[in-house]
Amino acid sequence: MSGAVALRPVLPGDADALWEMLRPVFRAGDTYAIDPEIPREDAVAYWTRADQGVWLAEIDGRPLGSYYLKTNQPGGGAHVCNCGFVTSPAARGLGIARQMLDHALAAAKHAGFYAMQFNFVVSTNTRAIDIWTRAGFETVGRLPGAFDHPRQGRVDALVMYRRL
């Protein structure tokens, strides 16, 4: 892979590519509070129902990551957004997640959001925590034992927040 990362909106024909990225992450059950046995159709629907958009990150036309942007809470919380990120195993260490985060922060600001919040960051997901922290997110809450990790048992979940 030699090209630059290109981010584009997800299209209906991208369902297979999304599933290839989501399947290993959801099946591992160690970063998302999603049923590890979620069927393909439900997983793709979960990922693509975001009200502010879903993007695919590609290098040389090869899908390597995706993120969604959505309103975190309705009504009085609608000025704060939330995102979910997934990268393919082949993309680890290429900076794809950071580039998707930069794109998401710009898209959120452009959409008029005041802040971005990650509601449930599993404390053992140190790669994500490092990326979010370096991007200016603060841990504003800790939920003791809130996530039942498949290998480590009950671990904390973090609430991370950043003003835009």
C-alpha positions in Angstrom: 0.0 0.0 0.0 1.6 3.2 -1.2 -1.2 5.6 -1.7 -2.7 8.2 0.6 -5.7 7.6 2.8 -9.0 8.6 1.1 -12.1 9.0 3.2 -15.5 8.8 1.5 -19.1 8.2 2.5 -20.1 4.6 2.9 -22.3 3.4 0.0 -24.8 0.5 0.0 -22.4 -1.7 -1.9 -19.8 -1.4 0.9 -21.7 -3.8 3.2 -19.3 -6.7 2.6 -16.2 -4.5 3.2 -17.8 -3.2 6.5 -18.6 -6.7 7.6 -15.0 -7.8 7.0 -13.8 -5.1 9.3 -16.6 -5.4 11.9 -16.7 -9.2 12.2 -13.3 -9.7 13.8 -13.7 -6.7 16.1 -17.2 -7.7 17.3 -16.4 -11.4 17.5 -13.4 -10.7 19.7 -15.8 -9.0 22.2 -13.1 -7.0 23.8 -13.7 -3.4 22.6 -17.4 -2.9 21.8 -20.4 -3.6 24.1 -21.9 -5.6 21.2 -23.1 -9.2 21.2 -20.1 -11.1 19.8 -22.5 -13.3 17.9 -24.3 -10.4 16.2 -25.4 -11.4 12.7 -23.9 -9.7 9.7 -27.0 -7.8 8.7 -27.5 -6.5 12.3 -23.9 -5.5 12.6 -23.9 -3.5 9.3 -27.2 -1.9 10.2 -25.9 -0.9 13.6 -22.8 0.7 12.0 -24.6 2.5 9.2 -27.6 4.0 11.0 -25.7 7.0 12.3 -27.6 10.2 11.8 -24.6 12.3 10.7 -22.9 9.9 8.4 -20.6 6.9 8.0 -17.3 7.0 6.2 -14.9 4.4 4.7 -11.1 4.9 4.8 -9.3 3.4 1.8 -5.7 3.2 0.5 -5.4 2.4 -3.2 -9.1 1.5 -3.2 -8.7 -1.1 -0.4 -11.1 -0.5 2.6 -9.0 -0.3 5.8 -11.3 1.5 8.2 -14.6 3.1 8.9 -16.2 5.5 11.3 -19.7 6.8 12.1 -20.7 10.2 13.4 -24.0 10.6 15.3 -25.7 12.8 17.7 -24.8 11.5 21.2 -28.2 12.2 22.9 -31.4 13.8 21.6 -32.9 17.1 22.9 -30.7 18.9 25.4 -27.7 16.7 24.5 -27.9 17.1 20.8 -25.0 19.6 20.7 -22.6 16.7 21.6 -21.7 14.0 19.0 -20.4 10.5 19.3 -18.4 8.3 17.0 -17.4 4.7 16.5 -14.3 3.6 14.8 -13.1 0.3 13.3 -9.9 -0.6 11.4 -9.1 -3.8 9.6 -6.3 -5.9 11.1 -4.2 -5.0 8.0 -4.4 -1.3 8.9 -3.0 -1.5 12.4 0.0 0.8 12.8 -0.7 2.8 9.6 -2.3 5.8 11.3 -5.7 5.1 9.8 -7.5 5.5 13.1 -5.9 8.9 13.7 -6.7 10.1 10.2 -10.3 9.0 10.6 -10.4 10.8 14.0 -9.1 14.0 12.4 -11.7 13.7 9.7 -14.4 13.1 12.3 -13.4 16.1 14.4 -13.6 18.3 11.3 -16.9 16.8 10.2 -18.4 17.3 13.7 -17.3 20.9 13.9 -18.7 21.5 10.4 -22.0 20.0 11.5 -22.2 22.5 14.4 -21.5 20.2 17.3 -20.0 21.7 20.4 -18.1 18.6 21.6 -17.4 15.0 21.0 -17.9 12.3 23.6 -17.0 8.6 23.7 -19.4 7.0 26.1 -17.9 3.6 26.8 -14.2 3.2 26.1 -13.0 -0.1 27.4 -10.1 0.6 29.7 -8.0 -2.3 28.2 -8.3 -0.7 24.7 -5.0 1.2 25.3 -4.5 1.9 21.6 -7.7 3.8 21.3 -7.2 5.6 24.7 -3.8 6.7 23.5 -5.1 8.1 20.2 -8.0 9.9 21.9 -5.8 11.3 24.6 -3.2 12.6 22.2 -6.1 14.3 20.3 -7.1 16.2 23.4 -9.8 14.0 24.8 -10.0 13.9 28.6 -11.3 11.0 30.7 -14.2 12.6 32.5 -15.7 9.5 34.0 -14.8 6.0 35.0 -17.4 3.2 35.2 -15.9 0.6 37.5 -16.3 -3.0 36.2 -18.8 -1.9 33.6 -17.4 -4.1 30.8 -17.2 -7.9 31.0 -14.0 -8.6 29.0 -13.8 -12.1 27.6 -10.3 -12.7 29.0 -9.8 -10.2 31.8 -13.1 -10.3 33.5 -14.9 -7.1 34.5 -12.9 -4.0 33.6 -13.6 -0.3 33.7 -15.1 1.7 30.9 -14.2 5.3 30.4 -16.2 8.3 29.3 -13.9 10.6 27.2 -14.8 14.1 26.1 -13.4 16.9 24.0 -14.8 20.3 23.1 -14.5 21.1 19.4 
